[in-house]
Amino acid sequence: MSFDWTPDELQSLVNEHRIVLFMKGTPQEPLCGFSNRAAQVLQQLEEPYTSVNILADPRAIPSVCEWADFPTMPQIYILGELIGGSDIALEMFESGELQQMLADGEASSE
């Protein structure tokens, strides 16, 4: 994926996909433990998701962090909403909140 990293472009990406993971590396080759954990949580949801390797372009991290007003990576978006990083995603998965968000999103799109 090639980006200009503009706020409009980032918003479009998040709006076009149910689940987006901005991470260091890829789900197959994560380049930090937090990104690895985030990818593992999303894989357990058994839902397709889009991942963006923010290390592929030096403009990515500052652009995404500024746009999101969230200082760290990874960043996970569910149904257009920033839920946070890997620790928050893991807690939400373990409590069933992530699954419920996605189920509620299915119901509202019908």
GROMACS elastic network, one bead per residue, 0.5 to 0.9 nm:
[ bonds ]
;  ai    aj funct       b0    kb
    1    52     6  0.75169   500
    1    53     6  0.87458   500
    2     5     6  0.88488   500
    2    57     6  0.88425   500
    3     6     6  0.79236   500
    3     9     6  0.74742   500
    3    10     6  0.84736   500
    3    57     6  0.86955   500
    3    60     6  0.85094   500
    4     9     6  0.73322   500
    4    10     6  0.89256   500
    4    59     6  0.84217   500
    4    60     6  0.86463   500
    5     8     6  0.82922   500
    5     9     6  0.63016   500
    5    10     6  0.63147   500
    5    59     6  0.71405   500
    5    60     6  0.62811   500
    5    63     6  0.59738   500
    5    64     6  0.72308   500
    6     9     6  0.51587   500
    6    10     6  0.61914   500
    6    11     6  0.85521   500
    6    63     6  0.72239   500
    6    64     6  0.86500   500
    6    67     6  0.83218   500
    7    10     6  0.51500   500
    7    11     6  0.60353   500
    7    12     6  0.85230   500
    7    63     6  0.78619   500
    7    64     6  0.81054   500
    7    66     6  0.89597   500
    7    67     6  0.59187   500
    7    68     6  0.89206   500
    8    11     6  0.50984   500
    8    12     6  0.60790   500
    8    13     6  0.86310   500
    9    12     6  0.50954   500
    9    13     6  0.62575   500
    9    14     6  0.87472   500
   10    13     6  0.51485   500
   10    14     6  0.63225   500
   10    15     6  0.85925   500
   10    63     6  0.89849   500
   10    64     6  0.75221   500
   10    67     6  0.79355   500
   11    14     6  0.51772   500
   11    15     6  0.60242   500
   11    16     6  0.85432   500
   11    67     6  0.87705   500
   11    80     6  0.80710   500
   12    15     6  0.50035   500
   12    16     6  0.59853   500
   12    17     6  0.87816   500
   13    16     6  0.52440   500
   13    17     6  0.65689   500
   13    20     6  0.79770   500
   13    80     6  0.89244   500
   14    17     6  0.56648   500
   14    18     6  0.75168   500
   14    19     6  0.75450   500
   14    20     6  0.62393   500
   14    77     6  0.68451   500
   14    78     6  0.82858   500
   14    79     6  0.76447   500
   14    80     6  0.52589   500
   14    81     6  0.81051   500
   15    18     6  0.74051   500
   15    79     6  0.71488   500
   15    80     6  0.52440   500
   15    81     6  0.89400   500
   16    79     6  0.88962   500
   16    80     6  0.82719   500
   17    20     6  0.64111   500
   17    49     6  0.72233   500
   17    50     6  0.69066   500
   17    77     6  0.89391   500
   17    78     6  0.83841   500
   17    79     6  0.72338   500
   17    80     6  0.77239   500
   18    47     6  0.89545   500
   18    48     6  0.82008   500
   18    49     6  0.69733   500
   18    50     6  0.83702   500
   18    77     6  0.78173   500
   18    78     6  0.57739   500
   18    80     6  0.69500   500
   18   102     6  0.81806   500
   18   105     6  0.86820   500
   19    42     6  0.84849   500
   19    47     6  0.82216   500
   19    48     6  0.73756   500
   19    50     6  0.62260   500
   19    51     6  0.84840   500
   19    76     6  0.72933   500
   19    77     6  0.55937   500
   19    79     6  0.62813   500
   19    80     6  0.77104   500
   20    49     6  0.57672   500
   20    51     6  0.57198   500
   20    52     6  0.76603   500
   20    75     6  0.81264   500
   20    76     6  0.58108   500
   20    77     6  0.50868   500
   20    78     6  0.67650   500
   20    79     6  0.86151   500
   20    80     6  0.83507   500
   21    35     6  0.87380   500
   21    38     6  0.78299   500
   21    39     6  0.76555   500
   21    42     6  0.86220   500
   21    49     6  0.73667   500
   21    50     6  0.61846   500
   21    52     6  0.61944   500
   21    53     6  0.86126   500
   21    74     6  0.68994   500
   21    75     6  0.58248   500
   21    77     6  0.64910   500
   21    78     6  0.89880   500
   22    35     6  0.84311   500
   22    50     6  0.85315   500
   22    51     6  0.58183   500
   22    53     6  0.62913   500
   22    54     6  0.62744   500
   22    64     6  0.83436   500
   22    73     6  0.69711   500
   22    74     6  0.54344   500
   22    75     6  0.51453   500
   22    76     6  0.64801   500
   22    77     6  0.85125   500
   23    26     6  0.69499   500
   23    27     6  0.83770   500
   23    30     6  0.77257   500
   23    31     6  0.84135   500
   23    32     6  0.86181   500
   23    34     6  0.85394   500
   23    35     6  0.53622   500
   23    36     6  0.84581   500
   23    38     6  0.82104   500
   23    39     6  0.83843   500
   23    51     6  0.69112   500
   23    52     6  0.60611   500
   23    53     6  0.53120   500
   23    54     6  0.58203   500
   23    55     6  0.79639   500
   23    73     6  0.61202   500
   23    75     6  0.67645   500
   23    76     6  0.85521   500
   24    29     6  0.89729   500
   24    30     6  0.61446   500
   24    31     6  0.53335   500
   24    32     6  0.63412   500
   24    34     6  0.86476   500
   24    35     6  0.59251   500
   24    36     6  0.85489   500
   24    52     6  0.81332   500
   24    53     6  0.54202   500
   24    54     6  0.56273   500
   24    55     6  0.57070   500
   24    56     6  0.86270   500
   24    73     6  0.72996   500
   24    74     6  0.68978   500
   25    28     6  0.81411   500
   25    29     6  0.58214   500
   25    32     6  0.76762   500
   25    35     6  0.75804   500
   25    36     6  0.87060   500
   25    52     6  0.79934   500
   25    54     6  0.71810   500
   25    55     6  0.65613   500
   25    56     6  0.80595   500
   26    31     6  0.75765   500
   26    35     6  0.83237   500
   26    36     6  0.84792   500
   26    39     6  0.83560   500
   26    51     6  0.69111   500
   26    52     6  0.73263   500
   26    53     6  0.58689   500
   27    30     6  0.55570   500
   27    35     6  0.79556   500
   27    36     6  0.68293   500
   27    38     6  0.87813   500
   27    39     6  0.55196   500
   27    40     6  0.78822   500
   27    43     6  0.88746   500
   27    51     6  0.73880   500
   28    36     6  0.88000   500
   28    39     6  0.87703   500
   29    36     6  0.81292   500
   30    33     6  0.74031   500
   30    34     6  0.87027   500
   30    35     6  0.59732   500
   30    36     6  0.51903   500
   30    37     6  0.89854   500
   30    39     6  0.81502   500
   30    53     6  0.89560   500
   31    34     6  0.87578   500
   31    35     6  0.70094   500
   31    36     6  0.74060   500
   32    35     6  0.54245   500
   32    36     6  0.62383   500
   32    37     6  0.87733   500
   33    37     6  0.61539   500
   33    38     6  0.86260   500
   34    37     6  0.50936   500
   34    38     6  0.62023   500
   34    39     6  0.86538   500
   34    73     6  0.78120   500
   34    74     6  0.67453   500
   34    85     6  0.78076   500
   34    86     6  0.57524   500
   34    87     6  0.79003   500
   35    38     6  0.50625   500
   35    39     6  0.61736   500
   35    40     6  0.85744   500
   35    73     6  0.73723   500
   35    74     6  0.54992   500
   35    75     6  0.87154   500
   35    85     6  0.84204   500
   35    86     6  0.69052   500
   36    39     6  0.52247   500
   36    40     6  0.61890   500
   36    41     6  0.87113   500
   36    86     6  0.84663   500
   37    40     6  0.50568   500
   37    41     6  0.61973   500
   37    42     6  0.86791   500
   37    86     6  0.59252   500
   37    87     6  0.81388   500
   37    89     6  0.89602   500
   37    90     6  0.79050   500
   38    41     6  0.51907   500
   38    42     6  0.63128   500
   38    43     6  0.86412   500
   38    74     6  0.71463   500
   38    75     6  0.84641   500
   38    76     6  0.77671   500
   38    85     6  0.70688   500
   38    87     6  0.78971   500
   38    89     6  0.68528   500
   38    90     6  0.74481   500
   39    42     6  0.51466   500
   39    43     6  0.60807   500
   39    44     6  0.86702   500
   39    51     6  0.85918   500
   39    86     6  0.83015   500
   40    43     6  0.50369   500
   40    44     6  0.63009   500
   40    45     6  0.89318   500
   41    44     6  0.52239   500
   41    45     6  0.67938   500
   41    86     6  0.78875   500
   41    89     6  0.69834   500
   41    90     6  0.61906   500
   41    93     6  0.70822   500
   42    45     6  0.52174   500
   42    46     6  0.71731   500
   42    47     6  0.74057   500
   42    48     6  0.85243   500
   42    49     6  0.75580   500
   42    89     6  0.83668   500
   42    93     6  0.87212   500
   43    46     6  0.54192   500
   43    47     6  0.70802   500
   43    48     6  0.81525   500
   43    49     6  0.84666   500
   44    47     6  0.80756   500
   44    93     6  0.87189   500
   45    48     6  0.85599   500
   45    93     6  0.81646   500
   45    98     6  0.82052   500
   45    99     6  0.70393   500
   52    55     6  0.88258   500
   52    56     6  0.86746   500
   53    56     6  0.57457   500
   53    57     6  0.83203   500
   53    60     6  0.86765   500
   54    57     6  0.63278   500
   54    58     6  0.78055   500
   54    59     6  0.84170   500
   54    60     6  0.52651   500
   54    61     6  0.59676   500
   54    64     6  0.85032   500
   54    73     6  0.86639   500
   54    74     6  0.88979   500
   55    58     6  0.65189   500
   55    59     6  0.88246   500
   55    60     6  0.70721   500
   55    61     6  0.75181   500
   56    59     6  0.89120   500
   56    60     6  0.77225   500
   57    60     6  0.54873   500
   57    61     6  0.81954   500
   58    61     6  0.69082   500
   58    62     6  0.81705   500
   59    62     6  0.60764   500
   59    63     6  0.60834   500
   59    64     6  0.85940   500
   60    63     6  0.51877   500
   60    64     6  0.59219   500
   60    65     6  0.83488   500
   61    64     6  0.53262   500
   61    65     6  0.59311   500
   61    66     6  0.83817   500
   61    72     6  0.84775   500
   61    73     6  0.78703   500
   62    65     6  0.52127   500
   62    66     6  0.59445   500
   62    67     6  0.84067   500
   62    71     6  0.86915   500
   63    66     6  0.53297   500
   63    67     6  0.60489   500
   63    68     6  0.85174   500
   64    67     6  0.51109   500
   64    68     6  0.59560   500
   64    69     6  0.81765   500
   64    70     6  0.82484   500
   64    71     6  0.88845   500
   64    75     6  0.88728   500
   65    68     6  0.52223   500
   65    69     6  0.56149   500
   65    70     6  0.52234   500
   65    71     6  0.52931   500
   65    72     6  0.68119   500
   65    73     6  0.80561   500
   65    75     6  0.88213   500
   66    69     6  0.50108   500
   66    70     6  0.69861   500
   66    71     6  0.75954   500
   67    70     6  0.79939   500
   68    71     6  0.81407   500
   68    75     6  0.87987   500
   68    82     6  0.76780   500
   70    73     6  0.83879   500
   70    75     6  0.80991   500
   70    82     6  0.89232   500
   70    84     6  0.78994   500
   72    75     6  0.72546   500
   72    84     6  0.88545   500
   72    85     6  0.75579   500
   73    76     6  0.88300   500
   73    84     6  0.87704   500
   73    85     6  0.65619   500
   73    86     6  0.85363   500
   74    84     6  0.78379   500
   74    85     6  0.52580   500
   74    86     6  0.66498   500
   75    82     6  0.71035   500
   75    83     6  0.75885   500
   75    84     6  0.54682   500
   75    86     6  0.76117   500
   76    81     6  0.82867   500
   76    82     6  0.59031   500
   76    83     6  0.58400   500
   76    84     6  0.56563   500
   76    85     6  0.60024   500
   76    86     6  0.77827   500
   76    89     6  0.76192   500
   77    80     6  0.57042   500
   77    81     6  0.51048   500
   77    83     6  0.57730   500
   77    84     6  0.75215   500
   78    81     6  0.52665   500
   78    82     6  0.65570   500
   78    83     6  0.67893   500
   78    98     6  0.81579   500
   78   101     6  0.76877   500
   78   102     6  0.75349   500
   79    82     6  0.85529   500
   79   101     6  0.81223   500
   79   102     6  0.75519   500
   79   105     6  0.70339   500
   82    85     6  0.87724   500
   83    88     6  0.72154   500
   83    89     6  0.70568   500
   84    87     6  0.79839   500
   84    88     6  0.58886   500
   84    89     6  0.67786   500
   85    88     6  0.56327   500
   85    89     6  0.61506   500
   85    90     6  0.86887   500
   86    90     6  0.60050   500
   86    91     6  0.85912   500
   87    90     6  0.51947   500
   87    91     6  0.62931   500
   87    92     6  0.86336   500
   88    91     6  0.51509   500
   88    92     6  0.60841   500
   88    93     6  0.84887   500
   89    92     6  0.50662   500
   89    93     6  0.59690   500
   89    94     6  0.85156   500
   89    98     6  0.74722   500
   90    93     6  0.50501   500
   90    94     6  0.60832   500
   90    95     6  0.85683   500
   90    98     6  0.89918   500
   91    94     6  0.51856   500
   91    95     6  0.61953   500
   91    96     6  0.85579   500
   91    97     6  0.84391   500
   92    95     6  0.51773   500
   92    96     6  0.60319   500
   92    98     6  0.54490   500
   92    99     6  0.84036   500
   93    96     6  0.50446   500
   93    97     6  0.59569   500
   93    98     6  0.51732   500
   93    99     6  0.68036   500
   94    97     6  0.77311   500
   94    98     6  0.84640   500
   95    98     6  0.79745   500
   95    99     6  0.89428   500
   96    99     6  0.53758   500
   96   100     6  0.62051   500
   96   101     6  0.87498   500
   97   100     6  0.50012   500
   97   101     6  0.61101   500
   97   102     6  0.87059   500
   98   101     6  0.51039   500
   98   102     6  0.63956   500
   98   103     6  0.86287   500
   99   102     6  0.52849   500
   99   103     6  0.61588   500
   99   104     6  0.85935   500
  100   104     6  0.59285   500
  100   105     6  0.83695   500
  101   104     6  0.51439   500
  101   105     6  0.61025   500
  101   106     6  0.86952   500
  102   106     6  0.62506   500
  102   107     6  0.87266   500
  103   106     6  0.50894   500
  103   107     6  0.63629   500
  103   108     6  0.87751   500
  104   107     6  0.50852   500
  104   108     6  0.62211   500
  104   109     6  0.87045   500
  105   108     6  0.52039   500
  105   109     6  0.62678   500
  105   110     6  0.89049   500
  106   109     6  0.53316   500
  106   110     6  0.65853   500
  107   110     6  0.55282   500
